[in-house]
Amino acid sequence: WQDINSGRCGSAAVAIMVDGNVVYAEGFGMADRVKGTPVGINTIFNIGSISKVHVATAIMLLVDDGKVSLDNPVTDYLPEFRMADPRYRKINVRMLLNHSSGLPGTDMVNTFGFQYDDKIKQETLNTLARSHLKHAPGENAPYCNDGFTLAEMIVERVSGMKYIDFLNTRIFKPLALKNTGPGVGEIKGKPIALYYEASTGKKHPLETVSILGAGGLSSTAVELCRF
């Protein structure tokens, strides 16, 4: 509490679930220091790489629908996916989700900003087209964001829907996740947690991460438990 009250650390929300029920939920710190708005259980935060679980779930829903096979090559669904390394043809959908594809890592150019940019997916393909694998597909599992961007693209291609629309239709609405969606920079009229620099107390602009599948969603602690 001393760190929170002094501004040395930011705000947070915590929820604990036992046997499918949320048994504890609480906010800590201020969502908006100027307005004096505390963090509550409905305050929305960017959730970063927890977003990967959502795209994996989307892929698995399409597997259940019989529209995607985890062991099929990625090129079956994204024929425009190419790399300078011919081994890319052996990358299957499962490898995108368990980090074993061998893809170089993360094409971070223009992915973090203050407005969603759908061109990121094509830019990722352009970068991969001149890239080589770190290792043979399936050989190792170093952390890799770009695989989840490809998974996001597969969801769009197979479903015929924008990725965020697929999530809304198949996951968010059925689970009544009313405060889960794109990054806080895209949210209007809902309680969000502002980010303040610890050393200066300066408020940062609301951030949008355009790689939705790899790290671009926002949510609340309670809704993450429900998901």
C-alpha positions in Angstrom: 0.0 0.0 0.0 2.9 2.4 0.7 4.1 1.8 -2.9 0.7 2.3 -4.4 -0.1 5.5 -2.3 3.3 7.0 -3.1 2.9 6.4 -6.9 5.9 4.0 -7.1 3.7 1.3 -8.5 0.6 1.3 -10.6 -2.8 -0.1 -10.1 -4.1 -3.7 -10.2 -7.2 -5.9 -9.9 -7.2 -9.4 -8.4 -9.8 -12.2 -8.7 -9.6 -15.7 -7.3 -11.8 -18.5 -8.5 -12.5 -21.8 -6.7 -14.4 -24.6 -8.3 -15.7 -22.3 -11.0 -16.9 -19.5 -8.7 -15.2 -16.2 -8.0 -14.7 -16.1 -4.3 -12.7 -12.9 -4.1 -12.3 -9.8 -6.2 -10.8 -6.5 -5.4 -9.1 -3.5 -7.0 -6.0 -1.7 -5.8 -4.8 1.8 -6.5 -6.3 4.5 -8.7 -7.6 4.0 -12.2 -7.5 7.8 -12.7 -5.5 9.8 -10.2 -6.8 13.2 -11.4 -10.4 12.2 -11.1 -9.8 10.2 -8.0 -11.3 7.0 -9.5 -10.2 3.9 -7.8 -9.8 0.5 -9.5 -12.8 -1.7 -9.1 -13.7 -5.2 -10.1 -15.0 -3.9 -13.5 -11.9 -1.8 -14.3 -10.4 -2.9 -17.7 -6.7 -3.5 -18.2 -4.7 -4.5 -21.3 -4.0 -8.2 -20.7 -1.0 -8.6 -23.0 0.0 -12.1 -23.8 -2.9 -13.7 -21.9 -4.6 -12.8 -25.3 -2.8 -15.9 -26.7 -5.2 -18.1 -24.8 -8.1 -16.5 -26.6 -6.7 -17.1 -30.1 -5.9 -20.7 -29.1 -9.5 -21.1 -28.0 -10.7 -19.6 -31.3 -8.6 -22.1 -33.2 -9.9 -25.0 -31.1 -13.5 -23.9 -31.7 -12.8 -24.2 -35.4 -11.2 -27.6 -34.8 -14.5 -28.6 -33.1 -16.4 -27.3 -36.1 -14.3 -29.6 -38.3 -12.9 -26.6 -40.2 -9.3 -26.7 -38.9 -6.9 -29.6 -38.2 -4.1 -28.9 -35.8 -1.7 -31.2 -37.7 -2.3 -29.6 -41.2 0.3 -27.2 -42.6 -0.3 -23.5 -42.0 -0.1 -23.1 -45.8 -3.3 -25.1 -46.1 -5.1 -22.1 -44.6 -2.7 -19.3 -45.5 -1.3 -20.1 -48.9 0.3 -16.7 -49.1 2.5 -17.5 -46.1 6.1 -17.9 -47.3 9.6 -17.8 -45.8 13.1 -17.7 -47.2 13.7 -21.0 -45.3 12.0 -23.9 -47.2 11.3 -25.7 -43.9 8.4 -23.4 -43.3 6.2 -25.8 -45.3 6.5 -28.2 -42.3 5.0 -25.8 -39.8 1.5 -26.9 -38.7 -1.2 -25.2 -36.8 -0.4 -26.9 -33.5 3.2 -25.6 -33.7 1.9 -22.0 -33.8 0.1 -22.5 -30.5 2.9 -24.3 -28.6 5.7 -22.0 -29.7 7.5 -24.8 -31.6 7.2 -23.5 -35.1 10.7 -22.2 -35.3 9.6 -18.7 -36.4 12.1 -16.0 -35.6 10.0 -14.4 -32.8 8.1 -11.1 -33.1 7.7 -8.5 -35.8 7.1 -5.6 -33.4 7.2 -2.7 -35.9 4.1 -0.5 -35.5 2.4 -3.1 -33.3 2.2 -0.9 -30.2 0.5 2.5 -30.6 -2.6 4.5 -29.9 -4.9 3.2 -32.8 -5.6 -0.2 -34.1 -3.7 -1.0 -37.4 -5.0 -3.9 -39.4 -2.0 -3.7 -41.8 0.1 -5.4 -39.1 -0.9 -8.8 -40.4 0.3 -8.1 -43.9 3.5 -6.6 -42.6 4.1 -9.7 -40.5 3.8 -11.8 -43.7 6.2 -9.5 -45.5 8.8 -9.9 -42.8 8.4 -13.6 -42.6 8.8 -13.9 -46.4 12.5 -12.8 -46.0 13.2 -14.6 -42.7 14.8 -17.9 -41.8 13.7 -20.3 -39.0 15.5 -20.5 -35.7 15.2 -24.3 -35.8 13.4 -27.1 -37.5 9.7 -27.0 -37.0 8.8 -28.9 -33.8 12.4 -29.2 -32.6 12.3 -26.6 -29.8 9.9 -24.1 -28.2 11.4 -20.6 -27.7 8.7 -18.0 -27.0 7.2 -16.6 -30.3 4.5 -14.0 -30.8 4.3 -14.2 -34.6 2.9 -17.7 -34.5 -0.2 -16.3 -32.8 -0.5 -13.6 -35.4 -0.7 -16.3 -38.0 -3.2 -18.1 -35.9 -5.3 -15.0 -35.8 -5.1 -14.8 -39.5 -6.2 -18.5 -39.8 -9.3 -17.7 -37.7 -10.2 -14.9 -40.0 -9.6 -16.8 -43.2 -11.5 -20.0 -42.1 -14.4 -18.2 -40.4 -14.8 -15.4 -43.0 -15.1 -13.0 -40.1 -12.9 -10.3 -38.6 -11.0 -11.8 -35.7 -12.6 -9.5 -33.0 -16.0 -10.3 -34.5 -15.4 -14.0 -34.2 -14.4 -13.6 -30.6 -17.5 -11.5 -29.9 -19.8 -14.1 -31.5 -18.3 -17.3 -30.3 -16.7 -16.4 -27.0 -17.5 -13.0 -25.5 -21.3 -12.9 -25.9 -21.9 -16.6 -24.9 -19.9 -16.0 -21.7 -21.4 -12.6 -21.1 -17.9 -11.0 -21.2 -19.1 -7.4 -21.6 -15.8 -5.9 -20.6 -13.4 -8.0 -22.8 -12.3 -6.8 -26.2 -9.6 -4.8 -28.0 -7.0 -2.7 -26.2 -7.9 0.1 -23.9 -7.0 2.7 -26.5 -10.0 1.5 -28.5 -12.5 1.5 -25.6 -15.0 4.3 -25.1 -17.3 4.9 -22.1 -16.0 2.1 -19.9 -13.8 2.1 -16.8 -10.2 1.6 -17.8 -7.0 1.8 -15.8 -4.7 4.6 -16.8 -0.9 4.0 -16.8 1.3 6.3 -14.9 5.1 6.4 -15.1 6.5 5.4 -11.7 9.5 7.8 -11.7 7.6 10.9 -12.8 3.9 10.2 -12.2 3.2 11.2 -15.8 0.1 9.7 -17.4 0.8 7.8 -20.6 -1.6 7.8 -23.6 -4.0 4.8 -23.8 -2.2 2.0 -25.6 -3.6 -0.2 -28.4 -1.7 -3.3 -29.4 -2.6 -4.2 -33.0 -1.4 -7.9 -32.7 -4.7 -9.0 -31.2 -4.0 -12.7 -31.2 -0.5 -12.4 -29.7 -1.2 -9.7 -27.1 -3.8 -7.0 -28.0 -6.9 -7.7 -25.9 -8.2 -6.1 -22.7 -10.4 -7.5 -19.9 -11.1 -7.5 -16.2 -9.8 -9.9 -13.6 -13.3 -11.3 -13.0 -14.0 -11.8 -16.7 -10.7 -13.6 -17.1 -11.8 -16.0 -14.4 -15.1 -16.5 -16.2 -13.3 -17.1 -19.5 
